[in-house]
Structure formats: structure tokens, C-alpha cells
Amino acid sequence: MTLPDIVDSHCHLDFPDFEGEMARIVESARAAGVRRMVTICTKLGNEPRVRAIAEDFEGVFYAAGTHPMSAAEEPLVTVEQLVALARHPKFVGIGETGLDYHYTADSAEVQKASLRLHIEAAQETGLPLIIHARAADEDMAAILTEGYRRRPYSCVMHCFSSGAGLARAALDLGFYLSMSGIVTFPKSQELRDIFAAAPLERILLETDSPYLAPVPRRGKRNEPAYTAFTAVTGAALFGVSVEEFATATTANFDRLFHKAAAGGAA
């Protein structure tokens, strides 16, 4: 299926799943209407490889940070490091960062410290914060709100699959919710209801590929081209055409990821 100007706001093109296939992956995405994508670096040691992918392909941008599940294993990122990376013309966001108590609750304190440093970098650079949240709704809402009250910043709740309370807290701060293939899964009605209750102007699309392939590709390796399938479900939730939904979420992306909208600018 082909849609007008759709964006995959979060993927991991540097992961081994795509080794040796990068040109085909990007071309398949474009053929499906996914003409821009943001590839995410989850450990700063991998930043040169992620940056190189963005540099090699038109329409591919990147972001970098320390994933919460790696926070205890990696050196604590500094605000200065992230600010320096943000000078690259194709660096468009801070993260992903956040809290994950599902797998790594034992590192909660270092995750919180790391998250606060990423928030400060987003405040310093004016670039959007990219948040991973799992089984940590209360702490996540508190830290995001605390940081915002100190100094406003922009943010997207990537691959949102948390509860209605965290969704409302994020939306109340002016943040965005990103819709992944999870919303297409049969057992995700509660999540679909959360998205349907949100304003359309605060919704983004993503794959989080190579993970979480949407129906009808569920169980297969995900890739940016499959953003189009998630858009079909999203359009139905909001009662608009797929084309209208693609146009709206692309406009949302451009508003939040303003540097990517400008084509990449220092």
C-alpha cells in the first residue's frame, strides 16, 4: 500500500537484523510512502554507525541517547555529550531514554539519573525528548512533569503502550504519543481506546523496527515500510481516511521534529 508522505518516527536501522540490506529497506519504505524515518541510537558507543546511516540516505535522520535498559551498563551520559552530538545537521532528537521497570527495575535509580540528564539536554538543544516507558508510569509522569515545570521542553512517548494516566499526563504537558504496530494487535483494545481519546494533532507513527511488526505482518521482522499498515488502524480509530491520517501525523512529526522538517539544519 502507498500513502502520501508518511513518516516512521522511530526505527533501529543499525540493528543486525538489517545487515547488508539497508538500501533495499530504505527503497521499500519509500515505495510504501514512508519517505522519512528517524533511526535511533540506544548506546552512545554506537552513535558513529547510526550517524553514518543517516548521512548515507536522503530522508533518514537520527537521534541518540542511552536506553534505560542499558543505563546501568553504560557510562552515564553527560549533557555536554548530547549537546555536541546535536550539532550534526541530521541529529534531530534526544534519546531514546526513559524508565523500564519490567526488565530492569533493579537499576531504577541510575535510570532516573540518566533520564534527568537527557531532559536537560532536550531543554538545552530545543530538540524533542524520545521516551521509552514500561511498567514505570508513576515515576515517569512525575519526572517528566518535574522537568517541564523547571524548564519547558518537547517530547514524544515512543511506542506508547502504557496506561491512560501516563497518556493524560503526557498530553497535559503538550507531549505526543507515538503509535506502533501494537495498536493493530487483537488484544490491544485498551490501548486503541487510549489513542482514540487523544487529540489527532498529538499522534505520531512509528515501527520500532525490527520489532513489533503490525498486522498483517505480525511475527515477521518489522521494517519502516510497514508504518503504512499501522496508519490504516490509526485512521479507523480517528474516523478519518488513511490519507487524512497520514497527512495529519506527518504534520505532527514536522511540528515536533522541527529540525527534520527543515531538512536537517545546524
N, C-alpha and C positions, 0 to 999 in steps of 0.2 A: 504494500500500500504506500502511496506517496502523498504527503501533506505539504502545505506551503510553509517554508521557513520554521521548522521545529528545532528545538534545542535540547540536547542531552546535557543537563547542568551538572552531572556528576557521574564520572566513569573512571576506570583504572586501566588505562591503556598500556601501562608499563608492566602489568602483571604477566607472569609466564604464560598464561592461557592464550595470549595474543602473539606470542613469539613468532616472528617471521611472517606475520600476516597483516602488518599494520596498514599497508597501502590498500589491501582489499577491504579491511574493516572500515577504513575511512571512506572509501568509494561506495561501499554498500550503504553506509549511513547517508551519504549524500543522495544516493538513488532513492532512498526512502523519505527524503525531505529533511533529514537531520543534517543541516548544513554547518552547524556549530556544536561544539562539545567542550566541556571542561574536564580535563584529566587531572586526577587528584593524587598528590604525593602524600603518603602516610608516614614516612620517616625521612627526616631531612637528609640522611645519607644517600637516599635515592633521588634527591632533587635533580642532580645533573641529567640523569636518564629521562626523567619526566619532562624536564625543560627541553631536552633535545627533540622529543616527540612533538611538542608544541611548536618548536621552531621549524620542524620539517614539513608541517602540514598547515595549509591555509584553513582557517576556521577552527583550529584546535588551540585552546587556551589552557592554562594550568593554574593550580593552586597548591600550596604546600603547608604542612604542619605536622604535628605528632599525633597520631591516632591514640585515643585513650587506652586501647588495649596494649599499646606499645610504650605507654608513658613511663612505666617502671623499668623498662629495659633500655631506654634511650636516654642520652644526656638531656637534661631539662632545657628546652628551647629558650632562647632569650628573645626579648622584644627586638633587640638590635638586629639579630639574625633575620627575623621575619621582615623587618622594615627594609633591610638591604636587599632581600630577595624581591620585594615588591617593586623595586626599581626596574625590573625587567619588563619590557613592553607587553609581554604575553602573560604575565603573572597577574591574576585577576581576583584572587580571594585568599583568605587566611584559614587554613585548616585542610583536612578535617581534624577537628578537635572535639572534646566533649567529655561525656561520662558513660562508662559501660560497667554496670554492676552485675550484669548477667554472667559474664565470664571472668571478670577481673575485679570483683568487689574488694579483694584484699589490697589493691593499690588505689583505693578511693582517694586518699589524701594527696598522693602525687598527681593523680588525675585532676583533682580540683586546682592544684597549684599550676599545672600545665594549662588548664582551661583559662584561668585568670590571666596568664601571660599572653595567650592568644587573643583574648578580649582586648587587652591593652594594645596589641599590635593592630587589631582592626580599628581601634579608636585613633591610633597614630596615623595609619595609612589612608583611612577612609574607604578601605575595601571591605566587602562583606565577610562576616564570620560564617564558617561552614561547620555545622554542629551534627555530631553523632550522639544520639541519646538512646540508651537501652537500660531499662529497669532502674532508672535514676531520676524519675520525674520530679520529685520534690526538690532534691538538691539542684537539679538542672534549672528549674524555674527560679529558685532563689538566687543562684549565682548570676544567671543572665540578667535578672531584674536588678540586682545589686550593682552590677557593672554599668547597666544602662542608666540608672539614676545618677551614677557618678559622672558619666560622660556618654551621651548617646552614640550608638553605632548601628550598623545594619547587619542582618543575619538571616540565614536560611537554615531551617531544621531539615537536614538532608534525610532522605529515605524515611520520612516521618511514619512511625508505627507505634507511637506512644499513646498515652491516654488523652481524653478530652480536656482534662485540666491543664496539661502542659501545652496542648494546642492553643487553648484560650489565653494562657499566659504569654505565649509567643506572639500571637496575633495582637494582643493588647499592647505589646511593645512595638508594633509595626513590622514584625518579622514575617517571613514567608515560610510556607510549608511545601516541601518537595514531595511529589507523588512518584512512587516507584512501581514496579511490577507487582508488588504485594497487593495493591488495591484490586488487581484482577483475579486474585485467588478466591475460590468459592467461600472459604471460611472467613473472609475479611470484611464481612458486612459492617461490623462495628467501626472499622477504620474508614470504610466508604462513607458511613454516616458522619464521621468527624470531618472528612473533606467536604462533603456536601453542605455542611453547616458553615464552612469558611467562605469568606469573600473570594470570588474568582480572581480578583486582582492581586491576590496574595498566594497564588498557586504556581509552582514550577513543575517541570517534568524532569525525570532522570531515569537512568537504568541501574546505576551502581554496578554496572557490568565489570567483571564477568559473572556476577551473582544475580540471583532473583529475576530470572527471565520471566516475562509476563505470559499469561495465557494468550495465544496458543503455543508458545514456545517453552512453557514451563518444563523444568527438568533438563533443559539443554543449556549450553553456555550462552550467557547473555551477551549482547553487543549493542552499541549505540543505535543501530538501525531499528531495534525493537522498541525504542521510545514511542514509535508510531502506534503500537498496539496498546500501550498504556493510555495514550491520548484518546483512544476510542472509548475506553471505560470512563475516563475523566469527563469527556463530553456528555456521556449519558448521565453522569451524576449531576451535572450542572444544567442539563436540559438544553444544550446548545449543539450546533453542528460540530463535527470534528474539525472542520476548517476554522470555525469561530474559536474553538478551544485552543487550537494550535496558535492562532493569531494572538489570543489573549495571553497565553503562557509565555510566548516569545516576547511580547511587550513587557511582561513582568520581569523576565530574565534581563532584558535590556535596562530596565529601571534599576534593578538591584546590582547587576554586574556591569556597571556603567563603563568600566574600562574595556570590557569585551565589546560592548555596544559601539564604542569608539574605534573598534578595530585593533585595540592594543595601543596604549599611549603611555608614555612615561609619566 
